[in-house]
Amino acid sequence: MGTVEGGSVVGARVEPGADVDGRAVLGAGTTVWHLAQVREDAVIGADRVIGRGAHVGPGVRIGDRVELQNHALVHEPAMAEDGVFIGPAAVLTNDLHPRSVVEDGRLKRGDDRHAQGVTLREGCSVGGRAVLVTGVTAGRRALVAAGGVVHRDVPDFALVAGVPARRIKWVGRAGEPLEPDGPGRWRCPRTGEECRETGGLLAEARAAYLAQASVSSAWTR
């Protein structure tokens, strides 16, 4: 087993060579592979995979059924909701104006830094070697292509790619690009899932219908 002192790792698997701080919390069914590091006060949900050489910073919050692949770096105070995928060597940064020293030339210490984390919403995916810049949010079921550099928020169901990353398609729950199905309508070729686009944003058809019905109901009260 890897290095674990104190904390809560009941039902988790920590491989030899992994470094899990004693103040971290790991959910049941989670595996931390060789050379991965989980820092103090990190909270990691159930049925998770922390790949070889991955880093989870202090106080990071990660939900259930999340896959953090080899050498991915999740810097504090990032937050990843349930079902998120973080590809190999992807980086979630936390310093918008990085410097090694402060203005008078002294080495920066913890109190000199004002970390701001990245937020990954439920079911989104970040491709290998992608970089998410401090403070951005990737929406539900969004997909960041491999090697992309994300410097602004990604809408739900958006597929973004490039440097800087821009939306190139919409994707559904299965992760496949959606196909047009009439004005403002999109359909998943695998599942048949229907979505509606309004004002540059996408929502599942049922969710869009319920939202519209709620607004209509409010006007009739």
C-alpha positions as CSV (number, residue, x, y, z in Angstrom):
1,M,0.0,0.0,0.0
2,G,1.1,3.6,-0.5
3,T,1.7,6.2,2.1
4,V,-1.5,6.9,4.1
5,E,-1.6,8.1,7.7
6,G,-4.9,9.0,9.3
7,G,-7.6,10.5,7.1
8,S,-10.4,8.3,5.7
9,V,-9.7,5.7,3.0
10,V,-12.1,3.0,4.0
11,G,-12.9,0.8,1.0
12,A,-10.3,2.6,-1.2
13,R,-7.3,1.1,-2.8
14,V,-3.9,2.9,-2.6
15,E,-1.2,1.3,-4.7
16,P,2.5,1.2,-3.6
17,G,4.3,4.4,-4.4
18,A,1.2,6.5,-4.2
19,D,1.3,9.4,-1.8
20,V,-2.0,10.1,-0.1
21,D,-1.9,12.7,2.7
22,G,-3.4,11.6,6.0
23,R,-5.9,14.5,5.9
24,A,-7.4,13.5,2.6
25,V,-10.7,11.6,2.2
26,L,-11.2,8.8,-0.4
27,G,-14.5,7.3,-1.2
28,A,-15.2,3.5,-1.3
29,G,-14.1,1.8,-4.5
30,T,-11.6,4.5,-5.4
31,T,-8.1,3.5,-6.6
32,V,-5.0,5.7,-6.4
33,W,-2.3,4.3,-8.7
34,H,1.5,4.4,-8.5
35,L,3.3,7.8,-8.1
36,A,0.0,9.7,-7.8
37,Q,-0.2,12.4,-5.1
38,V,-3.4,13.4,-3.2
39,R,-2.7,16.4,-1.0
40,E,-4.1,17.4,2.3
41,D,-7.9,18.0,2.8
42,A,-8.7,16.8,-0.7
43,V,-12.1,15.0,-0.8
44,I,-12.5,12.4,-3.5
45,G,-15.8,10.5,-4.0
46,A,-16.6,6.9,-4.6
47,D,-15.6,4.6,-7.5
48,R,-12.9,7.0,-8.8
49,V,-9.6,6.3,-10.6
50,I,-6.5,8.5,-9.9
51,G,-4.0,7.5,-12.6
52,R,-0.3,7.0,-12.3
53,G,1.6,10.3,-11.7
54,A,-1.6,12.4,-11.3
55,H,-1.7,15.3,-8.8
56,V,-4.7,16.4,-6.7
57,G,-4.0,19.6,-4.9
58,P,-5.0,20.6,-1.3
59,G,-8.7,21.0,-0.7
60,V,-9.7,19.9,-4.2
61,R,-13.2,18.4,-4.3
62,I,-14.0,15.6,-6.7
63,G,-17.3,13.7,-7.1
64,D,-18.2,10.1,-7.7
65,R,-17.3,8.0,-10.7
66,V,-14.6,10.4,-11.9
67,E,-11.6,9.3,-14.0
68,L,-8.4,11.2,-13.6
69,Q,-5.9,9.7,-16.0
70,N,-2.2,9.4,-15.9
71,H,-0.2,12.6,-15.1
72,A,-3.2,14.9,-15.0
73,L,-2.7,17.9,-12.7
74,V,-5.7,19.2,-10.7
75,H,-4.6,22.3,-8.8
76,E,-6.5,23.7,-5.8
77,P,-9.2,24.8,-5.3
78,A,-10.6,23.0,-8.3
79,M,-13.9,21.2,-8.2
80,A,-15.1,18.3,-10.4
81,E,-18.7,17.0,-10.1
82,D,-19.9,13.4,-10.6
83,G,-19.0,11.6,-13.8
84,V,-16.2,13.8,-15.0
85,F,-13.3,12.6,-17.2
86,I,-9.9,14.3,-17.1
87,G,-7.5,13.0,-19.7
88,P,-3.8,12.2,-19.5
89,A,-1.6,15.1,-18.8
90,A,-4.5,17.6,-18.7
91,V,-3.9,20.6,-16.5
92,L,-6.3,22.6,-14.4
93,T,-4.4,25.8,-13.4
94,N,-5.1,28.1,-10.5
95,D,-3.0,31.3,-10.9
96,L,-4.1,33.9,-13.5
97,H,-1.0,36.0,-13.2
98,P,1.8,33.4,-12.3
99,R,5.1,34.7,-10.9
100,S,7.8,32.9,-9.0
101,V,8.7,36.0,-7.0
102,V,6.7,39.0,-5.6
103,E,7.4,42.6,-6.6
104,D,10.4,43.0,-4.3
105,G,12.1,39.9,-5.5
106,R,11.2,37.5,-2.7
107,L,10.1,34.0,-3.4
108,K,6.4,33.7,-3.5
109,R,4.9,31.8,-0.6
110,G,1.4,30.5,0.1
111,D,0.2,33.8,1.6
112,D,1.3,35.6,-1.6
113,R,-0.8,33.5,-3.9
114,H,-4.6,34.0,-4.5
115,A,-5.5,30.7,-6.0
116,Q,-8.7,30.4,-8.1
117,G,-9.9,27.0,-9.2
118,V,-11.4,25.5,-12.3
119,T,-14.9,24.0,-12.1
120,L,-16.0,20.9,-14.1
121,R,-19.7,20.3,-14.1
122,E,-21.4,16.9,-14.2
123,G,-20.4,14.5,-16.9
124,C,-18.0,16.8,-18.8
125,S,-14.8,15.5,-20.3
126,V,-11.3,17.1,-20.7
127,G,-9.1,15.6,-23.4
128,G,-5.4,14.7,-23.0
129,R,-2.9,17.6,-22.6
130,A,-5.7,20.2,-22.5
131,V,-5.2,23.2,-20.3
132,L,-8.0,25.0,-18.5
133,V,-7.1,28.4,-17.3
134,T,-7.8,29.7,-13.8
135,G,-11.4,30.3,-12.9
136,V,-13.1,28.8,-16.0
137,T,-16.1,26.5,-15.8
138,A,-16.8,23.6,-18.2
139,G,-20.5,23.0,-18.4
140,R,-22.5,19.8,-18.1
141,R,-21.5,17.1,-20.6
142,A,-19.2,19.5,-22.3
143,L,-16.1,18.2,-24.1
144,V,-12.7,19.8,-24.3
145,A,-10.7,18.4,-27.2
146,A,-7.2,17.1,-26.7
147,G,-4.6,19.9,-26.6
148,G,-7.2,22.7,-26.3
149,V,-6.5,25.8,-24.2
150,V,-9.7,27.0,-22.5
151,H,-9.7,30.6,-21.3
152,R,-13.4,31.2,-20.9
153,D,-16.4,29.3,-19.7
154,V,-17.6,26.3,-21.8
155,P,-21.4,26.0,-22.3
156,D,-23.3,22.8,-21.5
157,F,-22.9,20.2,-24.3
158,A,-20.4,22.2,-26.2
159,L,-17.4,20.6,-27.9
160,V,-14.5,23.1,-27.9
161,A,-11.1,22.7,-29.6
162,G,-8.0,24.7,-30.5
163,V,-5.8,27.5,-29.0
164,P,-7.7,29.3,-27.8
165,A,-10.5,26.8,-27.6
166,R,-13.7,27.7,-29.5
167,R,-17.0,25.8,-29.9
168,I,-17.0,23.7,-33.0
169,K,-19.9,21.3,-32.4
170,W,-22.5,20.2,-29.9
171,V,-22.3,16.8,-28.2
172,G,-24.8,14.7,-26.3
173,R,-24.7,12.5,-23.2
174,A,-22.9,9.8,-25.2
175,G,-20.1,12.3,-26.2
176,E,-20.7,12.0,-29.9
177,P,-21.3,15.1,-32.0
178,L,-25.0,15.9,-32.5
179,E,-26.6,16.1,-35.9
180,P,-29.0,18.9,-37.1
181,D,-32.6,17.9,-36.9
182,G,-34.4,21.0,-38.0
183,P,-34.2,24.7,-37.0
184,G,-32.7,24.9,-33.5
185,R,-33.0,21.1,-33.0
186,W,-30.2,18.5,-32.7
187,R,-30.2,14.8,-32.3
188,C,-27.7,12.2,-31.1
189,P,-26.9,9.6,-33.8
190,R,-26.3,6.9,-31.2
191,T,-29.1,7.4,-28.6
192,G,-31.6,9.4,-30.5
193,E,-31.5,12.0,-27.7
194,E,-33.1,15.3,-28.8
195,C,-31.7,18.8,-27.8
196,R,-32.8,22.3,-28.5
197,E,-30.6,25.3,-29.2
198,T,-31.7,28.7,-28.0
199,G,-29.7,31.9,-27.9
200,G,-26.4,30.0,-28.5
201,L,-27.0,27.5,-25.6
202,L,-28.1,23.9,-25.8
203,A,-30.5,22.0,-23.5
204,E,-32.0,18.5,-23.7
205,A,-35.4,18.7,-25.2
206,R,-37.3,17.6,-22.2
207,A,-35.4,20.0,-19.9
208,A,-36.0,22.9,-22.4
209,Y,-39.8,22.0,-22.5
210,L,-40.0,21.9,-18.7
211,A,-38.2,25.3,-18.4
212,Q,-40.6,26.8,-21.0
213,A,-43.6,25.3,-19.3
214,S,-42.5,26.7,-16.0
215,V,-42.2,30.2,-17.4
216,S,-45.6,29.9,-19.1
217,S,-47.2,28.7,-15.8
218,A,-45.7,31.6,-13.9
219,W,-47.3,34.1,-16.3
220,T,-50.7,32.5,-15.9
221,R,-50.8,32.7,-12.1
